[in-house]
Amino acid sequence: MAKITYVEFSGKEHVVDVKNGLTVMEGARDNGIPGIEADCGGACACSTCHVYVDAAWVDKLPAKDGMEEDMLDFAYQPDPVRSRLTCQIKVTDAVDGLRVQMPEKQI
């Protein structure tokens, strides 16, 4: 289990425990975290689970694959370094303490 901090655009923080094996997107969905819409249900077919990963975590996460890179092109104000799709980040003990911030809106 990993403790994940989801930060809304307004700055409001939600710290939740997410079971290993789920994705960061599923952790948000299962805990009613606003700001992550996940319209495609985690199929990496949209950009509505886009977040900005805290800079301290960028190099600790597995690299983005080509499909995630392509979908991020459709995200609202993507950052070439910090933007990730939460459906593509698997929760393990290694991501305990991860912080992600939601953009102003999802598109």
Backbone as a ProteinNet text record, in pm:
[ID]
protein_1_A
[PRIMARY]
MAKITYVEFSGKEHVVDVKNGLTVMEGARDNGIPGIEADCGGACACSTCHVYVDAAWVDKLPAKDGMEEDMLDFAYQPDPVRSRLTCQIKVTDAVDGLRVQMPEKQI
[TERTIARY]
85.7	0	89.7	44.9	121.4	32.6	91.8	22.5	48.8	-58.6	-50.6	-117.6	-53.9	-112.4	-158.2	-288	-349	-376.4	-326.4	-343.2	-433.3	-548.1	-638.8	-574.4	-625	-573.7	-580.6	-682.1	-699.7	-596.2	-525.9	-427.6	-474.1	-601.3	-652.9	-589.4	-540.2	-472.6	-560.6	-546.1	-613	-504.1	-481.2	-380.7	-455.3	-432.3	-504.2	-408.6	-448.8	-376.9	-435.4	-348.2	-390.9	-324	-403.7	-352.4	-255.9	-152.6	-59.5	-135.3	-92.5	-155.9	-257.6	-312.4	-402.9	-317.9	-384.1	-313.8	-343.6	-264.8	-288.4	-426.9	-470.2	-604.8	-711.6	-695.5	-794.3	-799.3	-685	-683.2	-764.4	-754.4	-833.3	-982.4	-1013.8	-1154.2	-1216	-1146.2	-1200.1	-1216.1	-1143.6	-1149.9	-1221.7	-1288.2	-1369.3	-1288.4	-1165.6	-1080.7	-1127.4	-1165.7	-1207	-1087.5	-1111.6	-1007.1	-944.9	-974.1	-929.1	-1055.2	-1088.1	-1214.3	-1206.5	-1096.7	-1074.9	-1187.7	-1218.9	-1329.9	-1316.3	-1194.4	-1177.1	-1162.4	-1166.9	-1160.2	-1022.3	-920.5	-785.1	-724.5	-783.4	-736.1	-628.9	-585.4	-487.3	-538.6	-668.1	-732	-784.9	-746.6	-785.7	-679.8	-704.2	-607.6	-674.1	-788.5	-865.2	-822.2	-708.6	-650	-511	-489.5	-361.5	-330.8	-205.5	-156.3	-14.7	30.8	170.9	233.4	331.2	401.3	496	500.9	595.1	735.6	810.2	942.9	1034.4	1021.9	1105.7	1077.6	963.6	922.8	943.7	972.9	980.9	1074.4	1194.1	1292.3	1274.3	1185	1161.6	1055.1	977	868.7	918.4	856.5	891	865.5	944.6	932.4	796.9	754.2	631.8	657.4	554.5	568	510	520.7	476.3	329	246.1	101.2	69	131.8	108.1	155.6	272.5	323.8	222.9	166.4	68.7	-55.8	-107.7	-228.5	-202.6	-82.7	-51.2	-53.4	-39.8	-52.2	-190.5	-290.6	-428.2	-463.1	-371.8	-397.5	-396.5	-459.6	-461.8	-326.5	-258	-130.1	-31.6	4.4	98.6	238.7	305.6	444.2	529.7	628.7	705.6	778.2	804	876.3	782.4	692.3	612.1	477.3	425.6	292.8	294.3	193	172.8	23.3	-12.1	-148.7	-151.5	-240.2	-242.3	-284.2	-348.8	-385.5	-263.3	-151.3	-29.9	73.7	38.1	130.1	76	142.4	103.4	148.6	63	95.1	172.4	286.8	370.4	426.2	497.1	561.9	659.1	713.1	811.5	752.3	620	558.9	496.4	525.9	476.4	527.4	435.6	471.3	457.7	417.7	400.9	304.8	339.5	253	223.2	95.4	53.8	-40.8	-30.8	-117.4	-202.3	-330.5	-422.2	-408.9	-428.7	-430.4	-559.9	-567.8	-687.3	-812.9	-798.6	-912.8	-860.9	-949.7	-918.1	-990.3	-923.5	-988.3	-964.8
-118	0	123.5	224.7	348.7	466.9	562.7	687.1	782.9	828	919.1	1050	1161.3	1293.4	1351	1376	1438.1	1583.1	1675.7	1817.7	1878.1	1928.8	1994.2	2122.7	2174.2	2299	2412.4	2409.3	2512	2502.2	2388.6	2367.1	2272.4	2237.1	2144.3	2006.8	1949.7	1820.6	1707.8	1592.1	1469	1363.3	1313.6	1210	1079.9	981	855	737.1	625.4	500	429.5	386.4	318.5	180.4	78.6	-58.7	-81.3	-157.9	-198.5	-273	-251	-315.7	-227.5	-129.8	-33.5	71.1	160.8	274.9	397.9	501.2	626.5	681.2	659.8	701.1	625.1	494.2	415.2	456.5	493.8	543.8	670.7	760.4	883.5	851.8	767.3	730.3	664.1	568.1	492.3	575.5	687.1	772.6	904.4	917	1035	1163	1153.1	1271.1	1350.8	1476.9	1558.3	1600.1	1618.2	1669.2	1565.9	1438.7	1332.3	1263.6	1290.3	1242.8	1100.3	1063	926.9	878.1	957.1	924.9	789.9	748	621	502.8	526.8	418.5	358.2	424.2	374.9	305.4	323.3	255.8	335	445.9	534.7	578.9	614.1	657.3	800.2	871.8	1011.5	1078.4	1201.1	1269.6	1325.4	1268.9	1326.7	1277.7	1210.3	1176.2	1238.2	1344.3	1414.9	1482	1469.4	1539.5	1587.8	1673.3	1713.8	1641.9	1558.7	1485.9	1582.8	1575.5	1655.9	1633.1	1741.9	1735.4	1631.9	1610.7	1513.4	1369.9	1348.1	1212.9	1182.4	1281.2	1262	1147.5	1144.9	1042.9	911.6	908	786	696.5	752.1	675.9	611.3	500.1	442.9	545.4	538.7	632.7	619.5	728	727	643.5	567.9	496.9	584.8	538.6	616.7	651.1	557.5	583	694.3	690.1	795.2	930.2	932.7	1056.7	1113.1	1025.4	1069.3	1128.1	1062.9	1111.1	1243.1	1261.8	1387.8	1507.7	1482.3	1591.6	1655.7	1581.2	1630.6	1688.9	1681.4	1729.6	1882.1	1935.5	2079.5	2122.4	2209.5	2266.6	2161.3	2065.1	1962.2	2019.6	1965.3	2000.9	1886	1915.2	1806.9	1716.5	1765.3	1685.4	1626.6	1706.9	1665.7	1603.4	1620.9	1568.6	1416.7	1355.8	1211.4	1183.1	1067	1017.3	920.7	944.8	862.8	719	694.1	555.8	473.1	538.3	469.1	455.1	498.6	486.8	380.4	265.2	155.8	186.3	153.5	174.2	53.1	82	-16.7	50.7	-24.9	35.5	145.1	135.2	232.3	371.3	382.5	515	569.9	506.7	557.1	699.1	793.4	933.6	1018.6	956.6	1030.4	1146.7	1260.5	1379.3	1413.8	1433.8	1475.6	1593.9	1685.4	1804	1804	1829.6	1835	1967.7	1964.1	2089.7	2165.9	2285.1	2367.8	2297.5	2221	2147.2	2027.9	1935.6	1818.5	1835.9	1797.3	1804.3	1676.1
0	0	0	-71.5	-80.6	-44	22.3	54.8	-61.4	-125.4	-239.2	-199.5	-234.3	-209.5	-343	-352.1	-469.6	-432.9	-513.2	-484.5	-592.1	-549.3	-643.5	-695	-805.7	-862.5	-760.7	-675.1	-571.8	-460.4	-454.1	-348.7	-240.4	-240.8	-140.3	-160.5	-51.2	-57.9	-6.9	-70.9	-30.1	-17.5	101.8	124.1	148.8	61.9	72.3	57.6	115.5	98	-22.5	-113.4	-235.9	-238.5	-265.2	-266.3	-381.6	-353.3	-458	-567.9	-691.3	-805	-875.2	-802.6	-865.7	-936.8	-1007.9	-1065.7	-980.3	-1000.2	-928.7	-965.2	-1089.6	-1132.8	-1055.3	-1040.7	-966.7	-820.4	-764.4	-627.4	-612.7	-710.8	-708.6	-723.3	-819.7	-844.2	-721.3	-663.5	-551.6	-424.9	-417.7	-299.5	-324.2	-440	-469.1	-480.5	-532.1	-546.1	-668.2	-649.8	-764.5	-849.2	-978.6	-1067.1	-1157.8	-1133.6	-1222.1	-1273.7	-1399.8	-1456.1	-1508.1	-1571.2	-1620.1	-1710.5	-1812.1	-1902.4	-1971.1	-2002	-2073.9	-1979.6	-1850.2	-1753.2	-1734.7	-1783.8	-1763.7	-1883.3	-2001.1	-2122	-2196.8	-2141.4	-2206.4	-2343.4	-2345.9	-2469.9	-2459.9	-2354.4	-2338.6	-2250.9	-2212.4	-2125.4	-2000.3	-1962.2	-1852	-1713.4	-1707.1	-1576.6	-1565.1	-1641.8	-1646.8	-1513.4	-1470.2	-1351.3	-1376.7	-1286.8	-1282.6	-1163.8	-1190.9	-1085.7	-1015.6	-884.5	-807.9	-863.6	-876.9	-939.7	-875.1	-745.5	-675.6	-719.3	-784.7	-824	-971.6	-1051.9	-1197.2	-1234.8	-1177.9	-1214.4	-1139.5	-1042.8	-965.2	-1029.2	-1120.4	-1184	-1313	-1353	-1483.9	-1594.1	-1698.2	-1809.9	-1879.4	-1941.1	-2022.4	-2146.1	-2188	-2315.6	-2426.3	-2548.4	-2663	-2660.3	-2616.1	-2612.2	-2512.1	-2395.8	-2296.8	-2350.8	-2413.4	-2473.9	-2574.4	-2658.5	-2758.6	-2693.2	-2590.4	-2523.3	-2449.6	-2398	-2328.7	-2422.6	-2553.6	-2650.6	-2645.8	-2596.5	-2590.2	-2453.1	-2358.3	-2222.7	-2217.3	-2113	-2091	-2034.6	-2104.1	-2064.5	-2012.7	-2098.9	-2054.5	-2031.5	-1934.1	-1905.2	-1959.7	-2042.2	-2104.5	-2004.7	-1885.6	-1786.3	-1681.9	-1627.8	-1511.5	-1544.1	-1664.6	-1696.3	-1708.9	-1647.9	-1658	-1660.6	-1713.4	-1703.5	-1586.3	-1490.6	-1369.9	-1396.5	-1508.8	-1542.4	-1579.4	-1603.1	-1645.4	-1533	-1414	-1300	-1205.5	-1202.7	-1113.7	-971.8	-876.6	-736.3	-684.1	-626.1	-558.2	-433.7	-352.6	-236.2	-277.8	-399.1	-448	-470.2	-481.7	-502.3	-373.7	-261.7	-134.1	-113	-93.9	-75.5	-201.1	-311.8	-437.9	-420.7	-480.8	-484	-628.8	-658.2	-791.5	-779.1	-876.3	-875.2	-1000.5	-983.3	-1095.9	-1170.4	-1300.9	-1377.3	-1349	-1403.4	-1384.5	-1434.9	-1543.4	-1597.8	-1676.4	-1704.5	-1786.8	-1919.2	-2028.2	-2160.3	-2235.2
[MASK]
+++++++++++++++++++++++++++++++++++++++++++++++++++++++++++++++++++++++++++++++++++++++++++++++++++++++++++

